[in-house]
Amino acid sequence: MARRKKLYEGKAKILYEGPEPGTLVQYFKDDATAFNAEKRATIEGKGVLNNRLSEFFMTGLGNIGVPTHFIKRLNMREQLIRQVEIIPLEVIVRNFAAGSMAKRLGLEEGTPLPRPIIEFSYKDDALGDPLVPEEYIIAFGWASQQDLDDIVALALRVNDFMAGVMFAVGIKLVDFKIEIGRVWDNDYMRLILADEISPDSCRLWDIETGQKLDKDVFRRDLGSLTDAYTEVARRLGVLPTNVTHATKPTLIN
Ligand code: UDP
C-alpha cells in the first residue's frame, strides 16, 4: 500500500492524511519527551500501549455520550480519527496537587484539592506552554466564553469518567491534560475531545502504594516506563498480547 501523506509530526505522534476527507490517521511513536523536549528517549512499546489505552478511554467516553475524535483503531500503532481544528490550549484538570501546581503554590504532592480545578496553558512549545487566564483566551480569540463554558463541562465529564475507571482498578487520577477540537456539521460548530488520553498525559498513582504509573516515571527516572504503562493496561484488561517485549522469540518448554 502506498504510504500515506504525512501532515504533521509532533513529539509523540504523527498525523497522516486519512482515507476519506475529514479523517486522519494518528500514529503513536515510541518517543518520549519531557521538560519541553529537553529530555528525550525512545521507549520500546510505548506507542503500542498508548494507542490501545487511548482507544479504551475514548471508546468508553463515547459510550457515555462524550463526543470524541476517535473512529477506530487500525492496527498496533495507528487509529482513524476525525479531523478537527485544534484549539491551541492544553486543558488541565487536577484532583490532587502535583507537578507545576504543587511547585507554584508550595503544596505537597498528593494534597487533595477542594474540588476539581481546571486550568489552561497556551500550546506553544517555544514559550513552554505558559499558563493563561480565561481573559487572555477570550481577548486573543483562541476560544469564546461559550466555548470555555462547554470545554469546562466536557473536561469535568472526562474527569468523572476517568477517575471512576481508574478507581475501579486501584489507581488514583491525580491530574490530566486534554485537548479539544472544533468540527463543523454544515454551519454548526461543535467541540469534541481530540488528541489522546494516555499515561503520557495523566498522573496515575497506585492507591495502595502511591507508586507512579505515568510519565513521571520517565521525567523523574523512577524505573521502566513500559512496565508502568503495561501495568495500567493490564489492570484495565486492555493489554494486547506479546506487545511490549516481543522482540525476542521465547523458548516454550
Ligand atoms: N501535561 C501534558 N502535557 C504538557 C503539560 C502537562 O500532558 O505539555 C499533563 C501532565 O502529564 C500532568 C498534567 O498535565 O498529568 C499537569 O501537568 P503539570 O502542569 O503539573 O506540568 P508538569 O509538572 O508535567 O510540567
Residues whose N, C-alpha, C, O or C-beta is under 5 A from the ligand:
A	BS01	UDP	I92 A98 G99 S100 M101 D175 F176 K177 D200 S201 C202 R203
